[in-house]
Amino acid sequence: MYALLPMPRTTPNLANTAANDPTCLINLRTSCFFCKLCFFASDKNKKAKIMNTSHLIVAMGLFGVIAACSPPSSEQARSPAPVAASTEESADLIITGAKIFTSDKQQPWAEALAIKDGKFVYVGDANGIVSYTGTNSIDLNGKLVIPGMVDGHSHPGYVNVENFGEVEGDTQEELLAAVKAYADEHPDDEWLRLCCWPTDMFVHGNEGPKKEVLDAVVPDRLVWFESATAHDFWLNSKALEKLGVDKNTPDPRPGLAMYARDENGEPSGWVKEGAGVQHFAKQFALTDDARKQEHKESVAETLQVLSRHGVTALFDAGNKGYGDLVYRVVSQLEKEGKLPLRYYGTYQIFTPERAKTAISEVKRYRREYGGDLLQFNSVKLFMDGISANQSAGLLEPYSGNTSYVGTTMLSVEELRDLLLELNNEKLDLLVHTIGDLAVRTVLDAVEAAQAIAKDDFYPRVTMAHLVLIDPIDLPRIKELGVICNFTPWWMGVEHDDVVRVFLGEERYSTMYQTRSVFDSGAVVSFSSDEWWGGDMLATYISPYLGMQVGHTRQYPKEWWETKDDGIRSPSNERLSLEQLVEGYTRNGAYQLRRENELGSIEVGKLADLVVLDNNLFEVDRHEIWKVKPSAVMMEGEVIQGSLPD
Ligand SMILES: [Zn+2]
């Protein structure tokens, strides 16, 4: 049904193939933060299909996929300059016979390296390595090596913080019957905390779910019912009363973090974004020791999964008010020697009120939980919401609505002032920006702050998600030095997407201009932004899934809903694999201010590297997500898998 562009099986440089693609009819996955929607609840068949796929990827890893590893092309292997001195030098580890993608622009490919005292002391060709001696010398026999990776927006500490009763139904009646059944089966629960209602079942334009509908099935207990997007909450009257929310309660941010209201100004039961999130940690605190232990084990295991994927540093984009819970656990893991990567935490601003305390809270986290590996240098701000519940900030009205454009958490002036405070404190900022209004507001604020601070402007500002970018703003990103973080695994085709309706076809087919941003010269990093996946978590947080979907703008074939799901438009926004690896390594290190030590295989940098079982530059593009590390090294030590003897 769709015209699929034939892409070369081997794509050392996608520049030749991506630019002139026929545009297909495409869709997307609803974009968000903390998004658990896509494969949950709304499409049981898809979920089941993907669950099977999760077993498949494990199986693929076990059996190993043998790729034909041809030597790098002559261009790739172009005589890397030896960096070693001519006299004999000792090294702790010498690796030869590898295809090393370094992420170093000066020397993108190498075939040998030497490590001493946890750092690279040689990176280059086979001739140069002969001047190194060491007791440990390994021939990798043509295997691909890439730098240790950075996940620039993740939530490993939030895994298993939320604990829902899962209810499902294909119709409103079925869903509500499931809610009632759950209530009957759990008579002792004070709160019935449930998930997930499909957004498109209840949200139609400005209309959302109503408390009276929940009251009809559960009138006398507290009900907190979360949507599949995790950005909307449906409460019954009893729950609103418990929270003290009534006609006189102000919205934290009208139009964004808000209580939807009826014609009399009474809260309708539909609660959006930070207006709901602000109640989480208080109402749903993890108090029980067994639950706390379960959470800690989930965090430890998630970090191991990331480490096994080859991630050696990450940015934790926040924990919905559970910062202390999460960072206490991560700090404990560090002290117990169980933190397998560098972990950068943050403080989340999801109401304007929290902007006032963000800096002091980040500094408190630093004092109370900071360590060698766990550090705090950044604040996270939700500038807008998501398109699926019309809380994303747009420059033009939502489709079918003559005036409604959404809004932003802070104005240009408010964000400018926050940036100047961050400037004084030498802190960075990561901003959730979905709509083009949010992107514009951030760029305007950065420009205004830079005009005041001039050359002393310190904060590295990263915009995350960037679903819509106005063409006028695209060059401004590079000019203002703003970093862009995308979650590439969201970029496949999704057919039944409510966002298509809310944005309209034309805007919908301009989403995720990843290649344009990258090619503009802006720094682009990548991420998993995943915490919900259940059995699929290890798959969703895999950088190799991100690389495949960022490269193809298609989900893995095994997930397709039709014979050919097509390519997400615009198809010329597909990234090359080199760009994806650079984004996951060097650019991620830049986002974390570790570019002098991490992110590329270069002499003098910390010896983080990943040996892959299959060459992602040579494998079929639909098989990239199955690539796995056979060894992961951090500062010269093998921390996952093993090197060949
Ligand atoms: Zn996130």
Boltz pocket constraint, residues with backbone or C-beta under 6 A from the ligand:
constraints:
  - pocket:
      binder: B
      contacts: [[A, 32], [A, 33], [A, 34], [A, 153], [A, 154], [A, 155], [A, 317], [A, 529], [A, 530]]
      max_distance: 6.0
